Amino acid sequence: MLERERLIELVVAVSSVLLMLGVMASIGTNYGGDDGILTPDGAQLLVGAIIGFVFLLTIIGIALAFVLNDPEDGLESDDDNVETDTPDAV
């Protein structure tokens, strides 16, 4: 069985990809010509959808990094608990 964090990441990733595919299909259906060529307005919308998808995945990645950050992983920096292995130089 998958861990809880991996399951959350999987669901978020699959749902965002399905959302992108749905947006692309909708643009193709509404702005595609009879010969299968996208109109200039549809092409601009498609480029905008791709840019929006990149931004969406960036925001999702940052949000998941904060939400799924476990204090036991050692990813947090705590200035009070910093230990150094080097001896004091004189």
C-alpha positions in Angstrom: 0.0 0.0 0.0 1.2 3.5 -0.8 2.1 5.9 1.9 -0.3 8.7 2.7 2.0 11.4 1.2 2.5 9.5 -2.0 -1.2 8.9 -2.4 -1.9 12.7 -2.0 0.8 13.6 -4.5 -0.5 11.0 -7.0 -4.1 12.2 -6.7 -3.1 15.9 -7.1 -0.8 15.1 -10.1 -3.4 13.0 -11.9 -6.2 15.4 -11.3 -4.2 18.4 -12.6 -3.1 16.5 -15.7 -6.8 15.5 -16.3 -7.8 19.1 -15.9 -5.2 20.2 -18.4 -6.3 17.5 -20.9 -9.9 18.7 -20.5 -9.0 22.3 -21.1 -7.0 21.3 -24.2 -9.8 19.2 -25.5 -12.3 22.0 -24.9 -10.1 24.5 -26.7 -9.7 22.1 -29.6 -13.5 21.5 -29.8 -14.5 25.1 -29.7 -11.7 26.7 -31.8 -10.8 23.8 -34.2 -11.9 24.2 -37.8 -13.5 21.5 -39.9 -10.1 20.6 -41.4 -8.6 20.0 -38.0 -6.5 23.2 -37.9 -6.7 25.5 -34.8 -7.8 29.1 -35.3 -5.4 31.9 -34.3 -7.6 32.6 -31.2 -7.6 28.9 -30.3 -3.8 28.8 -30.6 -3.4 31.8 -28.3 -5.7 30.1 -25.8 -3.8 26.9 -26.1 -0.5 28.7 -25.4 -2.2 30.4 -22.4 -3.4 27.1 -21.1 0.0 25.6 -21.3 1.5 28.6 -19.4 -1.2 28.4 -16.9 -0.6 24.6 -16.4 3.1 25.3 -15.7 2.2 28.0 -13.1 -0.5 25.7 -11.6 2.0 22.8 -11.2 4.5 25.2 -9.6 2.0 26.4 -7.1 0.8 22.9 -6.4 4.5 21.8 -5.9 5.2 24.6 -3.4 1.9 24.0 -1.6 2.6 20.2 -1.3 6.1 20.9 -0.1 4.8 22.9 2.8 1.8 20.7 3.6 3.6 17.4 3.5 6.8 18.6 5.2 7.3 16.3 8.2 9.5 17.8 11.0 11.2 14.4 11.5 12.6 14.5 7.9 15.2 17.0 9.0 14.2 19.5 6.3 13.5 22.3 8.6 16.3 24.5 9.7 16.3 25.3 13.4 19.0 27.7 14.6 18.8 26.6 18.2 19.7 23.0 17.4 22.6 23.6 15.0 25.6 21.4 15.9 29.0 21.8 14.3 31.5 19.1 13.9 34.5 21.4 13.7 36.4 22.2 16.8 36.9 25.9 17.8 39.8 27.4 16.0 42.3 29.4 18.0 
